Amino acid sequence: MARKTECLAMLLAGGQGSRLGILTKTIAKPAVPYGGKYRIIDFPLSNCVNSGIYTVGVLTQYQPLELHDYIGIGEPWDLDRIDGGVHILSPYQQMQGTEWYKNTANAIYQNINFIDKYDPEYVVILSGDHIYKMDYSQMLSYHKQKEAACTIAMLEVPWEEASRFGLMIVDEDGTIKEFEEKPEKPRSNKASMGVYMFTWEKLRHYLLKDEANPNSSNDFGHDLIPAMHEAGEKLVAYQFDGYWRDVGTIDSLWASNLDLLYPGAGLNLDDPNWKIYSRSPSSPPQYLSETAQVLNSMLAEGCQIEGKVDFSILFDNVTVEEGAIVRDSIIMPGSTIKSGAVVKYAIIAENTVIEENASIGKRPEEVNMDSWGITVIGSNITIGKNVCIGANEMIDFDVLEVAK
Amino acid sequence: MRANNVLGIIYSHSYDESIPELTSVRTMASVPFACRYRMIDFPLSSMVNSGITQVGVVTKTHYQSLMDHIGTGKPWDLSRKREGLFILPPFNNASPYGIHDNRIQSFVSILDFLRRSRHEYVVLSDANTIYNFDFNKLFKFHSKSEADITIVYKNGKRPKLDNIMVLDMDDDTNRVNEISLSPNGSEDVDYSLNIILLRKSLFEHLVQSAFCLNHDVFERDVLQRNVKSLRVFGYQAPGFSAVVDSLQGYYSTSMQLLNPKNRKTLFDPDNQIFTKVGDNVPATYSYDCNVKNSLIADGCIINGAVENSILFRGVHVAEGAIVKNSILMQGTVISRDSKLNCVITDKNATVTPGKNLSGDESFPIYLGKRISV
């Protein structure tokens, strides 16, 4: 038996993130690079250790190789521990047959044994889809103070965007009265952040009940929490004020990365009291040459810049040759933008080469706004010389050089 | 013979006294170098990349920052149950001298450690030497030459330090005929980088004999004295290498890294230089900064102009500030409208607004740790 743990975190990291298209072709969404040196999963993992939660189960399923490699034994987050630490929980064979994780609640259900081993009072359910800094220990205090069965982190979103979220109708003392899933006419702007704090005894009970219900889709938001609500359990909303973004789409991933360049956006990663930890490669310092012109940008180690970079995020070991231009874009690790190439409003995935004088992406002003969008170039491919790739494209194959 | 039959020994306080500015608060091995490294990262990473699995780090005084840096050796993959990294502090055995004050005494104080190691060979390295090369090639040369001792050398102006061995070698075989210690003259010579390979048993024997005779200069009494009786060979260091011999030398060696050719061999992607992770955010460049020909580390926030400079982690350069030909160590803050030329700032130094500091390439100004101007 492991030492008793007060609060344990279960991090749902098995999702494909299909709306990220080719960026998640071979990696799970939580492993998608973010912010120059991080991956999305660094945020919930760092939040856990910064909140004093040192036992974290990470549930993986879709394309887990890179994610497993990345998490390893959890050392970058100080989660390599004698007792607790990070545990990768993949679907496993059982006597009565083998099942994939059918849905979020089912994934936790299949790991009840893991949680029981630590005998926690509370379990916080997190997802690997969001960029935010949050102190879960404060949420836990609130949960205890309210004597709730489940506390749901909630964020007030702009009314015009409210219909995109799962919303909660909350009374003055914070008790949740009603749920609305992506309603056309929202009656509330209090959106769920997908962070749930449960009293383990209650959660365990409802997981068993949910599993026994053949009509359930075994989802926290659709099934388990509404079932708790119907049964009269106390559900409360915990208000979060701060930067929080779902980076599940190309547009939101791109925009959230560039938010790092606006001090006013509210996401400060340079905070010694709330560091975001990551597994960093060992790269030499970045070098800006005599011809480099870097403005409004964030660059990671190992970058070699001889061209122009404006309003962009460059991950480690990106090369921008002399005469190349990168604007309003995100360039992931190890990619090269060769001389004369222009990259605008684009996401270039890892280890890709944009050859001389190629042009990737368009400014919104250059095309019809309805057909405009961020262009994405997949990993490990080459875009040949002089190739022009317009707005709103997604390319995951080599494109051969064309004549000028 | 493979490098994994070799024990690495790094002499962490080599020539501490040659840069009193940088070593008053730390030992040579933990002097910050090249934006994000400490001096010891270079010999340590070279050893590890060559397959060496056990390294002893000899220390003398003020080695707290070194211990803080290397910890259990994890970043170099040397945190091991079997072998790995060993810090060898002074006062280790009942030496009548207490703290060792020369190389021979310090090597005698680690004889126990040497005897316990399973390795057949030992490679010694100083910590004021910057290099990145494959020791396997050195070993191949050593065995092919049937050498007793192989000394790695570089051709150029010898460092201005005591007891630097200058080698007189046979043209064809590189057998060393004569060793002179810091001879006068300013011509290019073949000088030792103080990376020395020999059989462990021979090393133990030589050190012990010299100690019994009360000898005190390793280079003179162990190497120079035995140059005729033993087969001593020289091996030319490949790629970029440098010996830091003074504050000016530290400055010029750092500046050589602005040359892409030097960086290419020192930061070979297949033989990476490892260091302790800092968990800083990527460097941030503002809308009106201007950065040219500079090396920048993570965590820097640059709002001003930076040219021909080396910025360590977390350096802030405010609007209107101009930094030229300078080396700014971790956490340095350059405030609004200040101008710096040929300045070295130590960790967490601050230059308040509107100051003008200018040194010369031959005489850089040094601002100490946490000093505010």
Interface residues (C-beta under 8 A of the other chain):
Chain A: G35 G36 K37 E75 P76 L261 L269 D270 K275 I276 Y277 S278 S280 S282 S283 P284 P285 Q286 Y287 L288 S289 E290 A292 V294 L295 N296 S297 M298 L299 A300 E301 I313 L314
Chain B: A34 C35 R36 K74 P75 L258 P260 R263 L266 F267 Q272 I273 F274 T275 V277 D279 N280 V281 P282 A283 T284 Y285 S286 Y287 D288 C289 V291 K292 N293 S294 L295 I296 A297 D298 G299 I301 I310
